[in-house]
Amino acid sequence: MEFLPGISLAKLIEMEKHLPYPRAIHLLLQVCASLKEAHGRGMIHRDIKPLNIMVCMIGGDYDVVKVIDFGLVKRIKDLVPSESFESLSHSIQDTPAYLPPELLAQPSAANPLTDIYSLGVVAYRMLSGRHLFDSTHEAGLIYDIVHTKPGNLAELRPDLPPALVKIVMQCVDKNPLARPPSMQALIAGLTAALNQPAWSQIDAKEWWDLRDDLL
């Protein structure tokens, strides 16, 4: 296995509570690029969550993202209607919070839009420091995913650009057709939402230099 010097996005969120939005966009765009490549090969990840996103220092560059644990990846053509949520959940740990409502109802419904939903939940967590839903029991969480409207990100982070709030809330829409239609569309939306200087290698290096014990 490749050695990745760095930390999971889950650990980064635990440390920072919520990220400056230029850094969040910088990290999200790299996840989008990875998933865009997978989708272009006819594959979906199905388990996008902070634990499966590594934030690394590689080749002298900081805040390099690696998407890991493609253990649940499937080619779209290989998904079968008989696959059940029970069989899917046996392979997933700490994941229900990031599953879209349509995948809970029918795991064979997985497609690029399900990865977009999961990444939207990750983005919401990165930017707000909170889960999309606060239920602590799986049954309540599943109910919320299917039926409850999530809290508006703008109320939790009024400093965020409206365009960024809009694209994240579109990603977590319960209606798959209301989400960005592709990773390329999500990349375009995130890029357009950045209304201040992008997170730079100087910014990233300063952050990591203060925490060199993490590498």
C-alpha positions in Angstrom: 0.0 0.0 0.0 1.1 3.5 -0.7 2.4 5.4 2.4 0.5 8.7 2.8 2.1 11.2 5.1 -0.8 13.2 6.5 -4.1 12.9 8.2 -7.7 12.0 7.3 -10.2 14.7 6.6 -12.1 13.4 9.6 -9.1 14.3 11.8 -8.7 17.7 10.1 -12.3 18.5 10.8 -11.9 17.3 14.4 -8.9 19.7 14.8 -10.3 22.7 13.1 -14.1 22.4 13.7 -14.8 24.1 10.4 -12.4 25.1 7.6 -11.8 28.4 6.0 -13.8 28.1 2.8 -10.9 28.7 0.4 -9.2 25.7 2.0 -12.4 23.7 1.8 -12.8 24.5 -1.8 -9.2 23.6 -2.5 -9.7 20.1 -0.9 -13.1 19.5 -2.5 -11.9 20.3 -6.0 -9.3 17.6 -5.7 -11.9 15.0 -4.5 -14.0 16.1 -7.4 -11.1 15.5 -9.8 -10.6 12.0 -8.4 -14.3 11.1 -8.6 -14.5 12.6 -12.1 -11.8 10.2 -13.3 -13.6 7.2 -11.6 -17.0 8.2 -13.1 -15.3 8.6 -16.5 -14.3 5.0 -16.2 -17.8 3.9 -15.4 -17.1 3.5 -11.7 -18.8 5.0 -8.6 -17.2 5.1 -5.1 -20.3 4.6 -2.9 -18.4 5.4 0.4 -17.3 9.0 0.2 -16.8 10.3 3.8 -14.1 12.2 5.7 -12.4 9.0 6.8 -11.8 8.0 3.2 -10.3 11.4 2.2 -6.6 11.8 3.1 -5.0 15.3 3.3 -1.3 14.8 2.7 2.1 16.3 2.1 3.5 14.6 -1.1 6.5 15.6 -3.1 6.9 18.8 -1.2 3.3 19.9 -1.9 0.9 20.4 1.0 -2.8 19.7 1.3 -2.7 17.1 -1.5 -5.8 15.0 -1.4 -6.0 11.2 -1.9 -9.4 9.5 -2.0 -9.0 6.0 -0.5 -10.9 2.9 0.2 -12.4 2.0 -3.2 -13.4 -1.3 -1.6 -17.1 -0.6 -2.4 -16.5 0.8 -5.9 -18.6 -0.8 -8.5 -19.0 -0.4 -12.2 -22.4 1.0 -12.9 -23.2 -1.8 -15.3 -22.4 -4.4 -12.6 -25.0 -3.1 -10.1 -27.9 -5.4 -9.8 -31.5 -4.8 -8.5 -31.2 -7.7 -6.0 -28.4 -6.0 -4.0 -29.9 -5.0 -0.6 -29.1 -2.3 1.9 -28.3 -5.0 4.4 -25.6 -6.4 2.1 -24.3 -2.9 1.4 -24.3 -2.0 5.1 -22.2 -5.0 6.1 -19.3 -3.5 4.1 -19.7 0.0 5.5 -18.6 1.4 8.9 -19.6 4.9 10.1 -21.2 5.6 6.7 -25.0 6.0 7.0 -24.7 9.8 7.5 -23.2 10.2 4.0 -25.6 7.9 2.1 -28.1 9.5 -0.1 -31.8 8.7 0.4 -32.2 6.8 -2.9 -29.3 4.5 -2.0 -30.9 3.7 1.3 -34.0 2.6 -0.5 -32.3 0.8 -3.4 -28.6 0.2 -3.4 -28.6 -0.6 -7.1 -29.7 3.0 -7.7 -26.0 4.1 -7.2 -24.7 6.4 -9.9 -22.5 9.5 -10.1 -25.3 11.6 -8.4 -25.0 9.4 -5.3 -21.3 10.2 -5.0 -22.2 13.9 -5.5 -24.7 13.8 -2.6 -22.1 12.1 -0.3 -19.5 14.7 -1.2 -22.1 17.4 -0.5 -22.5 16.0 3.0 -18.7 16.1 3.4 -18.6 19.7 2.2 -21.4 20.7 4.7 -19.4 19.1 7.5 -16.2 20.8 6.5 -17.8 24.2 6.3 -20.2 24.1 9.3 -18.4 21.7 11.7 -21.7 19.9 12.0 -23.3 16.8 10.6 -26.1 17.3 8.1 -28.4 15.7 10.6 -28.0 15.4 14.3 -29.7 12.1 15.0 -27.5 9.8 17.1 -29.4 6.6 16.4 -29.3 4.9 13.0 -33.0 4.6 12.7 -33.5 8.3 13.4 -30.7 9.2 11.0 -32.1 7.2 8.2 -35.5 8.8 8.7 -33.9 12.3 8.6 -32.0 11.4 5.4 -35.2 10.3 3.7 -37.6 12.8 5.1 -36.1 15.8 6.9 -34.9 19.0 5.2 -31.3 19.8 6.3 -30.5 23.1 8.0 -29.4 25.9 5.7 -25.6 26.2 5.6 -25.9 30.0 5.4 -27.4 30.1 8.9 -24.4 28.2 10.3 -21.8 30.1 8.3 -23.1 33.5 7.3 -19.7 34.5 6.1 -19.8 32.0 3.2 -20.4 33.2 -0.4 -24.0 32.6 -1.4 -22.8 30.7 -4.5 -20.9 28.3 -2.3 -24.0 27.7 0.0 -26.1 27.2 -3.1 -23.9 24.6 -4.7 -23.5 22.6 -1.4 -27.2 22.6 -0.7 -27.9 21.5 -4.2 -25.5 18.5 -3.7 -27.5 17.4 -0.6 -30.9 17.8 -2.2 -33.1 14.7 -1.8 -34.0 14.8 -5.4 -31.1 13.5 -7.5 -32.1 15.6 -10.5 -31.8 18.8 -8.4 -28.1 18.1 -7.8 -25.2 19.2 -10.0 -25.4 16.8 -12.9 -21.8 15.7 -12.9 -18.5 16.2 -11.1 -17.5 18.6 -13.9 -20.5 20.8 -13.1 -19.6 20.6 -9.4 -16.0 21.6 -10.2 -17.4 24.6 -12.1 -19.7 25.6 -9.3 -17.1 25.4 -6.6 -14.6 27.3 -8.7 -17.1 30.1 -9.4 -18.0 30.3 -5.7 -14.5 31.4 -4.7 -14.6 35.2 -4.3 -11.3 35.7 -2.5 -7.8 34.4 -3.2 -7.5 30.7 -3.4 -5.8 28.6 -0.7 -2.2 28.6 -1.7 0.8 26.4 -1.0 2.1 29.2 1.3 -1.1 29.0 3.3 -0.9 25.2 3.5 2.8 25.1 4.4 2.2 27.6 7.2 -0.6 25.4 8.6 1.5 22.2 8.4 4.7 23.8 9.7 2.9 24.5 13.0 1.9 20.8 13.2 4.9 18.9 11.8 4.2 16.1 14.3 1.4 15.0 12.0 3.7 14.1 9.1 
